[in-house]
Amino acid sequence: MNHWIILPVVLPAVMAPLIVLGMRHDLTLQRVFSVAATVALAAVAAVLLVQASSGGPQAYFLGNWPAPFGIVLVLDRLSALMVALTAALALFVVLYVIGTGWDARGRHFHALFQFQLMGICGAFLTGDAFNLFVFFEILLIASYGLMIHGGGRDRLRGGVQYIAYNLLGSTLFLFALASIYGVTGTLNMADLAVKVADLPEGNDALLRVAGVLLLIVFAVKGALVPFQFWLPGTYALAPAPVAALFAVMTKVGAYAILRFYTLVFGPDVETTGTFYADLLMPAAIVTTILGFVGVMGARSLARMAGFAAIGSMGTLFLAIGAFTPASTVAALNYMLHSTIAAALLFLVVDLVQDRRGTTAIAALPPMAQHGLISALFFAAAIAMAGMPPLSGFLGKLLILDALRDRADMAWLWATILAGSLLGIVGMARAGSTVFWKAHASPGEPEPHPPEALGFVAAFGLLALIVTMTVLAGPLTAWLQGAAAQIYDTGGYVDAVLGLR
């Protein structure tokens, strides 16, 4: 077996308790080991990306127990891509945290950070529905601690609301898994793909209910209307570097929908057909509009960034909900871009907060490093709104092209274009007020340390977006191979069960 597959789960799982037990009183040592572990995770992710690019899906059987009886991890292009995205984002976030001193404002940041990475990577690699639930809970427990890092009444209140909402989602997840197991007798995804396809008529009603419950759970994780209420407040109150890492956490919900509703409940399965796609598309339309309307009406940069994240998730679900290879290529391209762009925007919001003491969209005197921060905001706003020349524009073009043959094309195109326009106007309003009108306000910038490592992390994320733009052709070709693997469900099933 390929033991590289389990390393993205084992590395942070070992490092987190090591930091808690052996380094909890030495912040410098915590930083060194946390960065080293994150760099190692990025290196492992790069190796897995190369391995996934050169062959079909690979399965890793824990304890050498055969599927569907044992725990199995599965590596294909999709899971390798998401692990690589997580590792790259985590590396820049941890550098930013160290450069700005965020990890010194509370306890156990780096241990929680590593547990969060363990949960996210495990969710992307698992081939078992129950273990997807387990990894969801791991990443959520870690996110609870990160959410309230640094303390404060408002942050604690937001954390309690976040916990309550996600506990409800976890309860529904268990109900859905119990229903699926009651009908099929298995929770292994590959085995489910086989048994759901062969399910006799008359047993599909309970299975559809379970599928809808799962869709609700993943919609909660992905902030899809009407389950998006937790995101703006959570992201606005969370420490901005934590919100930047949360940008990939919402993609776990999008990944789970893409995986489950192509492999298990795919549009070609007779018992489900296009039932779930028909539920997903209207919600995605409303999510897109609601998110970018929120950008227009936001009174603080933090809430504006949260609503921009909702709008980008709606656009992503429009591409995913079509469930075609072309739309999946567009969805994966836009998923990469929107995750990095959202993280960059949250880091810029933190730079503003740290220097102005507020993220309110109001004309105040210029801040320290005003020019650098305004340039970063300008680039992040272009990226989130999907304007040229950055990769968000290319991602939206791919989505529009993938949806042009649908009967509801006019509605989908109008939603995406209207969302882009609202995003451009809202972010232009915020940027002009915070950065341009600041020069008309009396007063001098208060001195502030330059925080070079924080700016390195922010510009590093911008460099990733520029790289995606420059390498758009090779990236799209690679993603076409990933989409082909996703819809070749037989290859996935064969890697896990060996049925061919």
RATA-V364758 format. One record per backbone hydrogen bond with DSSP energy under -1.0 kcal/mol. CO is the residue of the C=O (numbers start at 0). NH is the residue of the N-H. E is the energy in kcal/mol with one decimal. If there is no record, write none. Layout:
co->CO nh->NH e->E
co->CO nh->NH e->E
This chain:
co->0 nh->2 e->-1.0
co->1 nh->4 e->-1.4
co->5 nh->8 e->-1.2
co->5 nh->9 e->-2.3
co->6 nh->10 e->-2.8
co->8 nh->12 e->-1.3
co->9 nh->13 e->-2.2
co->10 nh->14 e->-2.3
co->11 nh->15 e->-2.4
co->13 nh->17 e->-1.4
co->14 nh->18 e->-2.3
co->15 nh->19 e->-2.0
co->16 nh->20 e->-2.9
co->17 nh->21 e->-2.3
co->18 nh->22 e->-1.5
co->22 nh->25 e->-1.9
co->25 nh->29 e->-2.0
co->26 nh->30 e->-2.4
co->27 nh->31 e->-2.2
co->28 nh->32 e->-2.4
co->29 nh->33 e->-2.5
co->30 nh->34 e->-2.6
co->31 nh->35 e->-2.3
co->32 nh->36 e->-2.5
co->33 nh->37 e->-2.2
co->34 nh->38 e->-2.7
co->35 nh->39 e->-2.4
co->36 nh->40 e->-2.3
co->37 nh->41 e->-2.2
co->38 nh->42 e->-2.2
co->39 nh->43 e->-2.6
co->40 nh->44 e->-2.6
co->41 nh->45 e->-2.0
co->42 nh->46 e->-2.0
co->43 nh->47 e->-2.6
co->44 nh->48 e->-2.2
co->45 nh->49 e->-2.0
co->46 nh->50 e->-2.5
co->47 nh->51 e->-2.8
co->48 nh->52 e->-1.4
co->57 nh->74 e->-3.2
co->59 nh->72 e->-2.5
co->60 nh->63 e->-2.0
co->61 nh->64 e->-1.4
co->65 nh->68 e->-1.4
co->65 nh->69 e->-1.3
co->70 nh->61 e->-2.1
co->71 nh->126 e->-2.5
co->72 nh->59 e->-3.1
co->74 nh->57 e->-2.7
co->75 nh->79 e->-2.6
co->76 nh->80 e->-2.3
co->77 nh->81 e->-2.1
co->78 nh->82 e->-2.2
co->79 nh->83 e->-2.3
co->80 nh->84 e->-2.3
co->81 nh->85 e->-2.3
co->82 nh->86 e->-2.5
co->83 nh->87 e->-2.5
co->84 nh->88 e->-2.4
co->85 nh->89 e->-2.6
co->86 nh->90 e->-2.0
co->87 nh->91 e->-1.7
co->88 nh->92 e->-2.3
co->89 nh->93 e->-2.6
co->90 nh->94 e->-1.7
co->91 nh->95 e->-2.1
co->92 nh->96 e->-2.6
co->93 nh->97 e->-2.0
co->94 nh->98 e->-2.6
co->95 nh->99 e->-2.1
co->96 nh->101 e->-1.5
co->100 nh->103 e->-1.3
co->101 nh->104 e->-1.6
co->107 nh->111 e->-2.2
co->108 nh->112 e->-2.6
co->109 nh->113 e->-2.0
co->110 nh->114 e->-2.2
co->111 nh->115 e->-2.4
co->112 nh->116 e->-1.9
co->113 nh->117 e->-2.2
co->114 nh->118 e->-2.3
co->115 nh->119 e->-2.4
co->116 nh->120 e->-2.7
co->117 nh->121 e->-2.3
co->118 nh->122 e->-2.1
co->119 nh->123 e->-1.7
co->120 nh->124 e->-1.5
co->121 nh->125 e->-2.2
co->124 nh->73 e->-3.4
co->126 nh->188 e->-2.2
co->127 nh->131 e->-1.5
co->128 nh->132 e->-1.6
co->129 nh->133 e->-2.0
co->130 nh->134 e->-2.6
co->131 nh->135 e->-2.2
co->132 nh->136 e->-2.2
co->133 nh->137 e->-2.0
co->134 nh->138 e->-2.5
co->135 nh->139 e->-2.2
co->136 nh->140 e->-2.7
co->137 nh->141 e->-2.1
co->138 nh->142 e->-2.0
co->139 nh->143 e->-1.9
co->140 nh->144 e->-1.4
co->141 nh->145 e->-2.2
co->142 nh->146 e->-2.5
co->143 nh->147 e->-1.3
co->145 nh->148 e->-1.3
co->147 nh->150 e->-2.4
co->151 nh->155 e->-2.3
co->152 nh->156 e->-2.6
co->153 nh->157 e->-2.6
co->154 nh->158 e->-2.2
co->155 nh->159 e->-2.2
co->156 nh->160 e->-2.0
co->157 nh->161 e->-2.2
co->158 nh->162 e->-2.5
co->159 nh->163 e->-2.6
co->160 nh->164 e->-2.2
co->161 nh->165 e->-2.1
co->162 nh->166 e->-2.4
co->163 nh->167 e->-1.6
co->164 nh->168 e->-1.6
co->165 nh->169 e->-2.3
co->166 nh->170 e->-2.1
co->167 nh->171 e->-2.1
co->168 nh->172 e->-2.0
co->169 nh->173 e->-2.0
co->170 nh->174 e->-2.0
co->171 nh->175 e->-2.5
co->172 nh->176 e->-2.5
co->173 nh->177 e->-2.5
co->174 nh->178 e->-2.1
co->175 nh->179 e->-2.5
co->176 nh->180 e->-2.6
co->177 nh->181 e->-2.1
co->178 nh->182 e->-1.5
co->179 nh->183 e->-2.8
co->180 nh->184 e->-2.0
co->186 nh->128 e->-3.0
co->187 nh->191 e->-2.9
co->188 nh->192 e->-2.2
co->189 nh->193 e->-1.5
co->190 nh->194 e->-2.5
co->191 nh->195 e->-3.0
co->192 nh->196 e->-1.2
co->193 nh->197 e->-1.2
co->195 nh->198 e->-1.1
co->199 nh->202 e->-1.4
co->203 nh->207 e->-2.3
co->204 nh->208 e->-2.0
co->205 nh->209 e->-2.4
co->206 nh->210 e->-2.5
co->207 nh->211 e->-2.4
co->208 nh->212 e->-2.4
co->209 nh->213 e->-2.4
co->210 nh->214 e->-2.2
co->211 nh->215 e->-2.2
co->212 nh->216 e->-2.3
co->213 nh->217 e->-2.8
co->214 nh->218 e->-2.0
co->215 nh->219 e->-2.2
co->216 nh->220 e->-1.9
co->217 nh->221 e->-2.1
co->218 nh->223 e->-2.6
co->223 nh->226 e->-3.1
co->227 nh->230 e->-1.5
co->229 nh->233 e->-1.9
co->230 nh->234 e->-3.0
co->231 nh->235 e->-2.2
co->232 nh->236 e->-2.1
co->233 nh->237 e->-2.3
co->238 nh->242 e->-2.4
co->239 nh->243 e->-2.2
co->240 nh->244 e->-1.7
co->241 nh->245 e->-2.5
co->244 nh->247 e->-1.5
co->245 nh->249 e->-1.7
co->248 nh->251 e->-1.2
co->249 nh->253 e->-1.2
co->250 nh->254 e->-2.9
co->251 nh->255 e->-2.5
co->252 nh->256 e->-2.0
co->253 nh->257 e->-2.3
co->254 nh->258 e->-2.7
co->255 nh->259 e->-2.9
co->256 nh->260 e->-2.4
co->258 nh->262 e->-2.2
co->259 nh->263 e->-1.7
co->259 nh->264 e->-2.8
co->265 nh->268 e->-1.7
co->268 nh->271 e->-1.1
co->268 nh->272 e->-3.1
co->271 nh->274 e->-1.9
co->273 nh->277 e->-2.2
co->275 nh->279 e->-2.1
co->276 nh->280 e->-2.2
co->279 nh->283 e->-2.2
co->280 nh->284 e->-2.1
co->281 nh->285 e->-2.1
co->282 nh->286 e->-2.3
co->283 nh->287 e->-2.3
co->284 nh->288 e->-2.0
co->285 nh->289 e->-3.0
co->286 nh->290 e->-2.5
co->287 nh->291 e->-1.9
co->288 nh->292 e->-2.3
co->289 nh->293 e->-2.1
co->290 nh->294 e->-1.4
co->291 nh->295 e->-1.6
co->292 nh->296 e->-1.9
co->293 nh->297 e->-1.2
co->298 nh->360 e->-2.5
co->299 nh->303 e->-2.1
co->300 nh->304 e->-2.4
co->301 nh->305 e->-1.9
co->302 nh->306 e->-2.6
co->303 nh->307 e->-2.2
co->304 nh->308 e->-1.9
co->305 nh->309 e->-1.6
co->306 nh->310 e->-2.6
co->307 nh->311 e->-2.3
co->308 nh->312 e->-1.8
co->309 nh->313 e->-2.2
co->310 nh->314 e->-2.1
co->311 nh->315 e->-2.2
co->312 nh->316 e->-2.5
co->313 nh->317 e->-1.6
co->314 nh->318 e->-1.3
co->315 nh->319 e->-2.4
co->316 nh->320 e->-2.8
co->319 nh->322 e->-1.6
co->323 nh->327 e->-2.3
co->324 nh->328 e->-2.1
co->325 nh->329 e->-1.9
co->326 nh->330 e->-2.5
co->327 nh->331 e->-2.7
co->328 nh->332 e->-2.1
co->329 nh->333 e->-2.6
co->330 nh->334 e->-2.5
co->331 nh->335 e->-2.1
co->332 nh->336 e->-2.0
co->333 nh->337 e->-3.1
co->334 nh->338 e->-1.8
co->335 nh->339 e->-1.8
co->336 nh->340 e->-2.9
co->337 nh->341 e->-2.4
co->338 nh->342 e->-2.0
co->339 nh->343 e->-2.4
co->340 nh->344 e->-2.3
co->341 nh->345 e->-2.2
co->342 nh->346 e->-2.0
co->343 nh->347 e->-2.2
co->344 nh->348 e->-2.2
co->345 nh->349 e->-1.9
co->346 nh->350 e->-2.1
co->347 nh->351 e->-2.1
co->348 nh->352 e->-2.7
co->349 nh->353 e->-2.7
co->350 nh->354 e->-1.1
co->351 nh->355 e->-2.8
co->352 nh->356 e->-2.2
co->358 nh->300 e->-3.4
co->359 nh->361 e->-1.7
co->366 nh->369 e->-1.0
co->368 nh->372 e->-2.2
co->369 nh->373 e->-2.5
co->370 nh->374 e->-2.0
co->371 nh->375 e->-2.1
co->372 nh->376 e->-2.6
co->373 nh->377 e->-2.4
co->374 nh->378 e->-2.2
co->375 nh->379 e->-2.7
co->376 nh->380 e->-2.8
co->377 nh->381 e->-2.1
co->378 nh->382 e->-2.3
co->379 nh->383 e->-2.7
co->380 nh->384 e->-2.3
co->381 nh->385 e->-1.0
co->381 nh->386 e->-2.3
co->389 nh->392 e->-1.4
co->390 nh->394 e->-2.6
co->391 nh->395 e->-2.2
co->392 nh->396 e->-2.0
co->393 nh->397 e->-2.2
co->394 nh->398 e->-1.9
co->395 nh->399 e->-2.7
co->396 nh->400 e->-2.4
co->397 nh->401 e->-2.3
co->398 nh->402 e->-1.4
co->402 nh->405 e->-1.4
co->405 nh->408 e->-1.4
co->407 nh->411 e->-2.1
co->408 nh->412 e->-3.1
co->409 nh->413 e->-2.3
co->410 nh->414 e->-2.2
co->411 nh->415 e->-2.3
co->412 nh->416 e->-2.8
co->413 nh->417 e->-2.6
co->414 nh->418 e->-2.6
co->415 nh->419 e->-2.1
co->416 nh->420 e->-2.2
co->417 nh->421 e->-2.7
co->418 nh->422 e->-2.5
co->419 nh->423 e->-2.5
co->420 nh->424 e->-2.5
co->421 nh->425 e->-2.7
co->422 nh->426 e->-2.4
co->423 nh->427 e->-2.3
co->424 nh->428 e->-2.4
co->425 nh->429 e->-2.1
co->426 nh->430 e->-2.8
co->427 nh->431 e->-2.6
co->428 nh->432 e->-1.9
co->429 nh->433 e->-2.6
co->430 nh->434 e->-2.6
co->430 nh->435 e->-1.0
co->431 nh->436 e->-2.9
co->435 nh->438 e->-1.6
co->436 nh->439 e->-1.3
co->437 nh->440 e->-1.2
co->450 nh->454 e->-1.7
co->451 nh->455 e->-2.3
co->452 nh->456 e->-2.1
co->453 nh->457 e->-2.1
co->454 nh->458 e->-2.9
co->455 nh->459 e->-1.8
co->456 nh->460 e->-1.8
co->457 nh->461 e->-1.8
co->458 nh->462 e->-2.2
co->459 nh->463 e->-1.6
co->460 nh->464 e->-1.7
co->461 nh->465 e->-2.3
co->462 nh->466 e->-2.5
co->463 nh->467 e->-2.3
co->464 nh->468 e->-1.8
co->465 nh->469 e->-2.6
co->466 nh->470 e->-2.6
co->468 nh->471 e->-1.1
co->470 nh->474 e->-2.3
co->471 nh->475 e->-2.4
co->472 nh->476 e->-2.1
co->473 nh->477 e->-2.2
co->474 nh->478 e->-2.4
co->475 nh->479 e->-1.8
co->476 nh->480 e->-1.3
co->477 nh->481 e->-1.7
co->478 nh->482 e->-2.7
co->479 nh->483 e->-2.1
co->480 nh->484 e->-1.8
co->481 nh->485 e->-2.1
co->482 nh->486 e->-2.0
co->486 nh->488 e->-1.4
co->487 nh->490 e->-1.2
co->487 nh->491 e->-1.1
co->488 nh->492 e->-2.6
co->489 nh->493 e->-2.5
co->490 nh->494 e->-1.9
co->491 nh->495 e->-1.5
co->492 nh->496 e->-3.3
co->493 nh->497 e->-1.6
